[in-house]
Structures are given as C-alpha cells and as structure tokens.
Amino acid sequence: MEKFIVEGGHELKGEITPSGNKNEALPVLAAALLTGDPVTLHNVPGINDIRDMLTLLEGIGVAVERQGPHDVTLRSAEGLAALPDKEIAQRIRGSFLLAAPLLARLGEVQLPVPGGDRIGFRRLDTHMLVLEQMGAEVETRSGRHYRLRLPGGRFTAGHVFLDEASVTATENAVMAAVCAKGTTVLENAACEPHVQGLCRMLGAMGAHIEGIGTNRLEIEGVDQLSGCEHTLMPDHTEVGSFIGMAAVTGSDLLIRDAGLEHLRMTRLVFERLGVRCVEQGPHLRVPADQELAIQSDLEGAVPKIDDGPWPAFPSDLTSIATVVATQCQGTVLIFEKMFENRLFWVDRLIGMGARILLCDLHRAVVIGPSRLIAGNLATPDIRAGMALLIAAMCAEGTSEIQNIQQIDRGYEAIDQRLNALGAHIRRERM
C-alpha cells in the first residue's frame, strides 16, 4: 500500500501529454480475441486496470508481446480458456467485455461479476438482454457468477434496442454483431469517444459499421476478422482533469495533442466556472490568469452542472468540476445523474474547508471560493482520487492521500508527470 504526500500551493508550468484513453483500451484489448491474427495497439496507457486486463488475457491463452511502455501486440491463437481468472476479473469493470469475444470464439464463457469503481449500482442487465437477443443463453449462479453459452455457434443478427445507453453493453453488442450472420441494428447505443474508437479498430479488422458516433449503429456481420494496427486516442477525462488542475493552481499549462474534437462539452462546462482555454493547433493551453467566477444563468439564476450520456458532460469529470467550483466566486449546483454514490466523497472536501451542501445522493450545492486546508484523505475511486489530489495541490499545507492505488488505476505515473511540471508530490509506502 502506498500514499501520496502533497505539498500545496505550487504552480505548474510547462507541457503535458495525455495518456491513451483508458476506456478505449479495455474494449480494444478484448476485441483482439476476435481474430487469431496479431493485433498491435499503440498509445496504450500504463495503468493498473490495463495491466490487469493484459494479465487476464494472458491467463486465458492470449500471447501478449509488450514492445514498449505503450505498445503491445496480442495474438489469440487456438487453445483459449473460457474461464478467466476470478480474482483479476473481479478487480476491473472491463473484464465483462470478454463476454462477446469469448462467446464468438468458444461458444461459452464463465465470468464473475466484474469490479471497478464503487460509485453506485452498475447493472449488467443490459449486457444480458443484448446477448440474449443475439442468440446467447445466460445462466446466473448465486448472483455472483455468470455462465453464457452460444448454442448456435454464432451470434444472430437482428434489431436490438438497448434499455439504457450503457457503454460496455454497447461495446459487447458491437463485438457480437461484427461476428453475427446478417445485419444488426443497434439503437439507443452509447456513442462515447471510446465506443467510436472500438468501432474504428473493428473497421480496420474488416468489420462493416455505419453510424459511428451516433446512437444508431448498423453492423453487417463478417465471416472472419483479420489483425490490424490501432492507435488509441488521448484520454479526454485526463485532459479535463488537467484543465481543472491548472485552473485551481493558477498554472500556465499546455496540454499537447488534446483531442479537441471530444472536448466541446467539457470546455463549455469549465467556461461556466470561469475557466478559459485557448486552442493552439491540436494542443490546448490553460492560461494562468483565470477569472474563476461562476457564470449565472439568465436573470441571475443559480447555474447547474450535470452529467449524462455522450455528448453530455462526462460523469467521470463531475468530481473534478466539484473541486474547481470550490475555488470559484459564486454558487453552482452539481447534479450527478448517473451514479448514486459518485458524490459521497465530498465530505473530504468539506473537511478541508469547502462550503458544500450535499442535498441528496445526486445533488450538491457548492459555494465558493473556499480556502482549502490540507488534511489526511482517502480516496474511494479513481476520479474522486484525482479530485482530492487536485484539492491537495491548491490547499494550504501538506496533505496525505491514502488508497492511491485507485488513482493508479486510471492515471499513469501521475506523481512523476506532475512533479516534472513543478508539483510537490511524494509517493511513500504505508
């Protein structure tokens, strides 16, 4: 177990490049199972969740060749196992992305209930409904273990309507549909950037997918997919984290190759908090002279920041926006619609001096600016962990953050990268 010792009050200066998209890496790693040919991936983030996914794949028989810190080649030859390691699978949400590829290759799979952030109830019903509509049989064992079979040996194409726009269920559905006989139409599909990245990779493998970037996908199944090379896009959640971090520490920061096309709503929300960014080619600069004043709605009404399925504001950035709001002049309502436990960490911010009224499971009113004082903190999940790190960086004094393995699950070597810009973060064993 490790912890961060964070000395607040230091400005950052320089350039930082975001890692590859974590939530794209997980499904494209799973999709490599759909072919026996080699699949080479570039810009793969070096984070704990991805290491766990690669270990999980190796455990079922995938040959994994690490060609560098961010490049990996996978070959899924014959002899794959249908039962991934239970302990590892229960650590990450992405383990359930193995369902469709292993069904397509082996006709059966046994998976435990996946892990991931405990930010609320994260149902698997949509996965099961989709796979059943496409010909799979699902057997539940004690609510903690699932055995899925594909009696016909191949997924069945059809018109599938998802009962919620679940990202991972959409990804499982897409991977099933590219292997199905006939044309599948997916409606109410998630269309986040990482879903688009998976679709583009499958296209490079020979799949035929129309409607990428929309909530209606039309997918013509093929008999066989081939290998490919694919480069992951920058992680827009990490970019949003850097924007918030630069704003509250008064830093001048250049975010290189920021993936500007996926930042429209993120930038709109930060502008509502008085945070201004400047495009410089493919890069994004956060100047040091930020106003940090919450922009009221018409007639002086208290504004609202709320999340939702893409292209709405990403739920993963709600925690970051909450910290930024504590340093802004004015009042804002944070409305976390998607996960009922996402806001439970704000008691740590309140303990640091933030003026926050937690109204209920989904809503918090933030009144700023607040003088934050360093404290002893523990993080419950990846995004709350980054938010607490940002709070500690702008607080007075030295904070201790425990449970930082949560941060390491989603942010690569974050202490080293930020220290290179002027931060004072020390990693220690507990």
C-alpha positions as CSV (number, residue, x, y, z in Angstrom):
1,M,0.0,0.0,0.0
2,E,1.2,3.5,-0.9
3,K,0.2,7.0,-0.2
4,F,0.9,10.5,-1.6
5,I,2.3,13.3,0.5
6,V,1.2,16.5,-1.3
7,E,2.6,20.0,-0.6
8,G,0.0,22.5,-1.8
9,G,0.5,26.0,-3.2
10,H,2.8,25.3,-6.1
11,E,2.1,26.4,-9.6
12,L,2.6,24.1,-12.6
13,K,4.4,25.3,-15.8
14,G,5.2,23.5,-19.0
15,E,3.7,20.9,-21.3
16,I,2.0,17.6,-20.6
17,T,0.7,14.9,-23.0
18,P,-2.4,12.9,-22.0
19,S,-2.2,9.2,-21.9
20,G,-4.2,6.9,-24.2
21,N,-7.8,6.6,-23.5
22,K,-8.3,4.0,-20.6
23,N,-11.9,3.3,-21.5
24,E,-10.9,2.7,-25.2
25,A,-8.0,0.4,-24.2
26,L,-10.2,-2.1,-22.3
27,P,-12.6,-2.9,-25.2
28,V,-10.0,-2.9,-27.9
29,L,-7.9,-5.3,-25.9
30,A,-10.9,-7.6,-25.6
31,A,-11.6,-7.2,-29.3
32,A,-8.2,-8.7,-30.1
33,L,-9.8,-12.0,-29.2
34,L,-12.0,-11.9,-32.3
35,T,-9.1,-12.9,-34.6
36,G,-6.2,-15.3,-34.5
37,D,-4.1,-12.8,-36.3
38,P,-1.8,-10.4,-34.4
39,V,-3.3,-7.1,-33.3
40,T,-0.9,-4.3,-32.4
41,L,-2.0,-1.4,-30.3
42,H,-0.3,1.9,-29.8
43,N,-0.6,4.6,-27.1
44,V,-1.8,2.1,-24.5
45,P,-1.8,3.7,-21.1
46,G,0.5,2.2,-18.5
47,I,-2.1,2.0,-15.7
48,N,-3.2,-0.7,-13.3
49,D,-6.5,-1.5,-14.9
50,I,-4.8,-2.1,-18.2
51,R,-2.1,-4.3,-16.6
52,D,-4.9,-6.3,-15.0
53,M,-6.7,-6.7,-18.4
54,L,-3.4,-7.9,-20.1
55,T,-2.8,-10.4,-17.3
56,L,-6.3,-11.6,-17.6
57,L,-5.9,-12.1,-21.4
58,E,-2.6,-13.9,-20.9
59,G,-4.3,-16.2,-18.4
60,I,-6.8,-17.4,-20.9
61,G,-4.1,-18.1,-23.5
62,V,-3.5,-14.9,-25.4
63,A,0.1,-14.3,-26.4
64,V,1.0,-10.8,-25.2
65,E,4.2,-9.1,-26.5
66,R,5.0,-5.8,-24.8
67,Q,7.0,-3.8,-27.3
68,G,7.5,-0.7,-25.2
69,P,5.7,1.1,-22.4
70,H,2.7,2.0,-24.6
71,D,2.8,-0.6,-27.4
72,V,1.6,-4.1,-27.3
73,T,0.9,-6.9,-29.7
74,L,-1.7,-9.6,-29.0
75,R,-2.2,-12.9,-30.7
76,S,-5.3,-15.0,-29.8
77,A,-4.4,-18.4,-31.3
78,E,-6.2,-21.7,-30.6
79,G,-6.5,-23.1,-27.1
80,L,-8.2,-20.2,-25.4
81,A,-9.8,-20.8,-22.0
82,A,-13.4,-19.9,-21.3
83,L,-12.8,-19.2,-17.5
84,P,-10.8,-16.1,-16.9
85,D,-9.0,-15.7,-13.5
86,K,-11.7,-14.8,-11.0
87,E,-9.6,-12.6,-8.7
88,I,-8.4,-10.4,-11.5
89,A,-11.7,-10.3,-13.3
90,Q,-13.4,-9.0,-10.1
91,R,-10.9,-6.1,-9.9
92,I,-11.9,-4.3,-13.1
93,R,-15.2,-3.4,-14.8
94,G,-13.7,-4.1,-18.2
95,S,-13.4,-7.9,-17.5
96,F,-17.0,-8.3,-18.6
97,L,-16.0,-7.1,-22.1
98,L,-14.7,-10.6,-22.6
99,A,-18.2,-12.0,-22.8
100,A,-19.0,-11.4,-26.5
101,P,-15.5,-12.2,-27.9
102,L,-15.1,-15.4,-26.0
103,L,-18.7,-16.5,-26.9
104,A,-17.8,-15.8,-30.6
105,R,-14.6,-17.8,-30.4
106,L,-15.5,-20.6,-28.0
107,G,-19.3,-20.7,-27.8
108,E,-19.2,-20.3,-24.0
109,V,-17.7,-18.3,-21.2
110,Q,-17.8,-18.1,-17.4
111,L,-17.4,-14.7,-15.8
112,P,-17.7,-13.4,-12.3
113,V,-19.4,-10.1,-11.5
114,P,-16.9,-7.5,-12.6
115,G,-15.2,-5.0,-10.3
116,G,-14.4,-1.3,-10.9
117,D,-15.3,1.9,-9.1
118,R,-18.0,1.6,-6.3
119,I,-19.8,4.7,-7.5
120,G,-23.3,3.1,-7.3
121,F,-25.2,0.2,-8.7
122,R,-23.8,-0.7,-12.1
123,R,-26.3,-3.2,-13.6
124,L,-25.4,-6.0,-16.0
125,D,-28.9,-6.4,-17.2
126,T,-28.4,-4.6,-20.5
127,H,-25.4,-6.8,-21.3
128,M,-27.5,-9.9,-20.7
129,L,-30.6,-8.6,-22.6
130,V,-28.4,-7.7,-25.7
131,L,-26.5,-11.0,-25.7
132,E,-29.8,-13.0,-25.3
133,Q,-31.4,-11.1,-28.2
134,M,-28.4,-12.1,-30.3
135,G,-28.7,-15.8,-29.5
136,A,-26.8,-16.4,-26.3
137,E,-28.2,-18.2,-23.3
138,V,-27.4,-16.8,-19.9
139,E,-27.3,-18.8,-16.7
140,T,-26.9,-16.8,-13.4
141,R,-25.3,-18.6,-10.4
142,S,-25.9,-17.0,-7.0
143,G,-25.8,-13.6,-8.5
144,R,-22.0,-13.6,-8.4
145,H,-21.1,-15.7,-11.4
146,Y,-22.4,-16.0,-14.9
147,R,-22.2,-18.8,-17.5
148,L,-23.1,-17.8,-21.0
149,R,-23.5,-20.2,-24.0
150,L,-24.0,-19.7,-27.7
151,P,-25.9,-22.8,-28.8
152,G,-25.9,-22.0,-32.4
153,G,-22.2,-21.4,-32.5
154,R,-22.6,-17.9,-34.0
155,F,-24.4,-14.7,-32.9
156,T,-27.7,-14.0,-34.6
157,A,-28.2,-10.6,-36.3
158,G,-31.3,-8.6,-35.6
159,H,-32.8,-5.3,-34.5
160,V,-31.6,-4.6,-30.9
161,F,-32.7,-1.8,-28.7
162,L,-30.7,-1.2,-25.6
163,D,-32.8,-0.5,-22.5
164,E,-30.1,2.1,-21.4
165,A,-27.2,3.6,-23.3
166,S,-24.6,1.6,-21.4
167,V,-21.1,2.0,-22.8
168,T,-19.8,-1.5,-22.0
169,A,-23.0,-3.2,-23.1
170,T,-22.9,-1.3,-26.4
171,E,-19.3,-2.5,-26.8
172,N,-20.2,-6.1,-26.1
173,A,-23.1,-5.7,-28.6
174,V,-20.9,-4.3,-31.3
175,M,-18.3,-7.1,-30.9
176,A,-21.1,-9.7,-31.1
177,A,-22.7,-8.0,-34.1
178,V,-19.5,-7.9,-36.2
179,C,-19.4,-11.8,-35.9
180,A,-23.1,-12.3,-36.5
181,K,-24.6,-13.7,-39.7
182,G,-26.6,-10.8,-41.3
183,T,-27.1,-7.2,-40.4
184,T,-27.6,-5.9,-36.9
185,V,-29.1,-2.6,-36.0
186,L,-28.3,-1.3,-32.5
187,E,-30.5,1.5,-31.2
188,N,-30.1,3.6,-28.1
189,A,-26.4,2.7,-28.3
190,A,-23.8,4.6,-26.4
191,C,-21.6,6.9,-28.6
192,E,-18.8,8.0,-26.3
193,P,-15.4,8.5,-27.9
194,H,-14.1,5.1,-26.6
195,V,-17.1,3.4,-28.3
196,Q,-16.1,5.2,-31.5
197,G,-12.5,4.0,-31.1
198,L,-13.6,0.4,-30.7
199,C,-15.7,0.7,-33.9
200,R,-12.8,2.2,-35.8
201,M,-10.5,-0.6,-34.8
202,L,-13.1,-3.2,-35.7
203,G,-13.3,-1.5,-39.1
204,A,-9.6,-1.9,-39.5
205,M,-10.1,-5.6,-38.8
206,G,-12.6,-5.9,-41.6
207,A,-15.9,-5.1,-39.9
208,H,-18.6,-3.0,-41.6
209,I,-20.1,-0.5,-39.2
210,E,-22.2,2.5,-40.1
211,G,-23.3,5.3,-37.8
212,I,-20.2,5.6,-35.7
213,G,-20.6,8.5,-33.3
214,T,-24.4,8.2,-33.2
215,N,-26.8,6.2,-31.1
216,R,-27.9,4.1,-34.1
217,L,-25.3,1.6,-35.4
218,E,-25.9,-0.6,-38.4
219,I,-23.4,-3.5,-38.5
220,E,-23.0,-6.1,-41.2
221,G,-21.5,-9.3,-39.8
222,V,-18.5,-10.9,-41.5
223,D,-17.2,-14.4,-41.5
224,Q,-13.7,-13.6,-40.4
225,L,-11.8,-10.6,-39.0
226,S,-8.1,-10.0,-39.5
227,G,-5.4,-8.5,-37.5
228,C,-4.6,-4.7,-37.5
229,E,-2.7,-1.8,-36.0
230,H,-4.6,0.7,-34.0
231,T,-3.6,3.8,-32.1
232,L,-5.7,4.9,-29.1
233,M,-7.0,8.4,-28.9
234,P,-6.0,10.7,-26.0
235,D,-7.9,10.3,-22.8
236,H,-10.5,13.2,-22.7
237,T,-11.1,12.6,-19.0
238,E,-7.4,13.1,-18.2
239,V,-7.4,16.2,-20.3
240,G,-10.4,17.5,-18.3
241,S,-8.5,16.7,-15.1
242,F,-5.5,18.7,-16.3
243,I,-7.7,21.7,-17.2
244,G,-9.2,21.7,-13.7
245,M,-5.8,21.2,-12.0
246,A,-4.2,24.1,-14.0
247,A,-7.2,26.4,-13.2
248,V,-7.2,26.0,-9.4
249,T,-3.4,26.1,-9.0
250,G,-3.0,29.3,-11.1
251,S,-0.9,27.5,-13.6
252,D,0.1,28.1,-17.2
253,L,-0.2,24.6,-18.8
254,L,-0.1,23.4,-22.4
255,I,-1.9,20.1,-23.0
256,R,-0.4,18.5,-26.1
257,D,-2.5,16.6,-28.7
258,A,-5.5,17.1,-26.5
259,G,-8.1,15.5,-28.8
260,L,-10.0,18.8,-29.2
261,E,-12.9,17.2,-31.1
262,H,-14.0,15.4,-27.9
263,L,-13.8,18.4,-25.6
264,R,-16.7,20.6,-26.6
265,M,-19.0,20.0,-23.7
266,T,-16.1,19.8,-21.2
267,R,-14.9,23.2,-22.3
268,L,-18.4,24.6,-22.1
269,V,-18.8,23.4,-18.5
270,F,-15.4,24.8,-17.5
271,E,-16.3,28.1,-19.1
272,R,-19.4,28.2,-16.9
273,L,-16.9,28.1,-14.0
274,G,-14.9,30.9,-15.4
275,V,-12.1,28.7,-16.8
276,R,-10.8,29.7,-20.2
277,C,-8.8,27.6,-22.6
278,V,-7.0,28.5,-25.8
279,E,-6.5,26.3,-28.8
280,Q,-3.0,26.1,-30.3
281,G,-3.3,23.8,-33.3
282,P,-4.0,20.3,-31.9
283,H,-3.0,21.5,-28.4
284,L,-4.9,23.2,-25.6
285,R,-3.4,25.9,-23.4
286,V,-4.8,26.8,-20.0
287,P,-3.5,30.3,-19.2
288,A,-2.6,31.3,-15.6
289,D,-4.8,34.4,-15.5
290,Q,-8.2,32.7,-15.0
291,E,-11.3,34.6,-13.8
292,L,-12.7,31.7,-11.8
293,A,-16.1,33.2,-11.5
294,I,-19.2,31.1,-11.9
295,Q,-21.4,32.3,-14.7
296,S,-25.0,32.7,-13.5
297,D,-27.9,31.7,-15.7
298,L,-30.3,34.3,-17.1
299,E,-31.8,36.7,-14.6
300,G,-29.2,35.6,-12.0
301,A,-30.4,32.1,-11.5
302,V,-28.0,29.6,-9.9
303,P,-26.4,27.5,-12.7
304,K,-26.3,23.8,-12.8
305,I,-23.6,21.3,-13.9
306,D,-25.0,17.9,-14.7
307,D,-23.7,14.9,-16.5
308,G,-25.2,12.4,-18.9
309,P,-24.5,10.0,-21.8
310,W,-22.3,11.4,-24.6
311,P,-22.2,14.1,-25.8
312,A,-23.3,15.5,-22.4
313,F,-20.7,16.3,-19.7
314,P,-18.9,13.1,-18.7
315,S,-19.7,11.7,-15.3
316,D,-16.0,11.0,-14.8
317,L,-15.4,14.7,-14.7
318,T,-18.1,15.6,-12.1
319,S,-15.6,15.2,-9.3
320,I,-13.1,17.4,-11.0
321,A,-15.7,20.1,-11.6
322,T,-16.7,20.0,-8.0
323,V,-13.2,20.8,-6.8
324,V,-12.9,23.6,-9.3
325,A,-16.2,25.1,-8.2
326,T,-14.9,25.4,-4.6
327,Q,-12.3,27.9,-5.9
328,C,-14.7,29.9,-8.0
329,Q,-16.6,33.0,-7.0
330,G,-20.3,32.2,-6.9
331,T,-22.7,29.3,-6.4
332,V,-23.4,26.3,-8.6
333,L,-25.5,23.1,-8.3
334,I,-23.6,19.9,-9.1
335,F,-26.2,17.3,-10.3
336,E,-24.7,13.8,-10.7
337,K,-27.5,12.0,-12.5
338,M,-25.8,8.7,-13.5
339,F,-24.3,7.2,-10.3
340,E,-25.9,7.5,-6.8
341,N,-22.6,7.2,-4.9
342,R,-20.4,9.5,-7.1
343,L,-20.8,12.4,-4.7
344,F,-20.2,10.6,-1.4
345,W,-16.5,11.7,-1.3
346,V,-17.3,15.4,-0.9
347,D,-17.2,15.0,2.9
348,R,-13.4,15.0,2.4
349,L,-13.6,18.4,0.7
350,I,-15.9,19.8,3.4
351,G,-13.3,18.6,5.9
352,M,-10.7,20.7,4.0
353,G,-12.9,23.8,4.3
354,A,-15.1,23.7,1.2
355,R,-18.6,25.1,1.5
356,I,-20.7,22.3,0.1
357,L,-24.3,21.3,0.9
358,L,-24.9,17.7,0.0
359,C,-28.6,17.8,-0.8
360,D,-29.1,14.1,-1.5
361,L,-27.5,11.2,-3.4
362,H,-27.3,13.1,-6.6
363,R,-27.0,16.8,-5.8
364,A,-24.6,19.1,-4.1
365,V,-24.5,22.9,-3.9
366,V,-21.0,24.4,-4.0
367,I,-20.5,28.0,-2.7
368,G,-17.1,29.5,-3.5
369,P,-14.4,30.5,-3.2
370,S,-13.3,28.5,-0.2
371,R,-9.9,28.4,1.5
372,L,-8.8,24.8,1.5
373,I,-6.7,23.5,4.3
374,A,-4.5,20.3,3.9
375,G,-5.8,17.2,5.5
376,N,-5.5,13.4,5.8
377,L,-7.5,12.0,3.0
378,A,-8.5,8.6,1.5
379,T,-9.9,8.1,-2.0
380,P,-12.8,5.7,-2.8
381,D,-12.5,5.6,-6.6
382,I,-10.3,6.8,-9.5
383,R,-12.0,10.1,-10.2
384,A,-12.5,11.1,-6.6
385,G,-8.8,10.3,-6.1
386,M,-7.8,12.7,-8.8
387,A,-10.2,15.4,-7.5
388,L,-8.6,15.0,-4.0
389,L,-5.1,15.3,-5.5
390,I,-6.2,18.5,-7.2
391,A,-7.7,19.8,-4.0
392,A,-4.5,19.0,-2.1
393,M,-2.4,20.8,-4.7
394,C,-4.3,24.0,-4.2
395,A,-4.7,23.7,-0.4
396,E,-2.6,25.4,2.3
397,G,-0.2,23.0,3.9
398,T,0.8,19.3,3.3
399,S,-1.9,16.6,2.7
400,E,-1.7,12.9,2.9
401,I,-3.7,10.8,0.4
402,Q,-4.2,7.2,1.1
403,N,-5.6,4.4,-1.1
404,I,-3.8,5.8,-4.1
405,Q,-3.9,2.5,-5.9
406,Q,-7.3,3.8,-7.0
407,I,-5.6,6.8,-8.7
408,D,-3.0,4.5,-10.3
409,R,-5.8,2.5,-11.9
410,G,-6.7,5.4,-14.2
411,Y,-3.7,7.9,-14.3
412,E,-0.3,6.8,-15.4
413,A,2.7,7.8,-13.1
414,I,0.7,10.9,-12.2
415,D,3.1,11.9,-9.4
416,Q,6.2,11.8,-11.7
417,R,4.4,13.6,-14.6
418,L,3.2,16.4,-12.3
419,N,6.4,16.8,-10.4
420,A,8.1,17.4,-13.7
421,L,5.9,20.5,-14.1
422,G,6.6,21.9,-10.6
423,A,4.2,19.9,-8.3
424,H,5.5,18.6,-4.9
425,I,4.1,15.1,-4.6
426,R,5.9,12.3,-2.8
427,R,5.0,8.6,-3.0
428,E,5.6,6.7,0.2
429,R,4.9,3.2,1.4
430,M,2.5,2.9,4.3
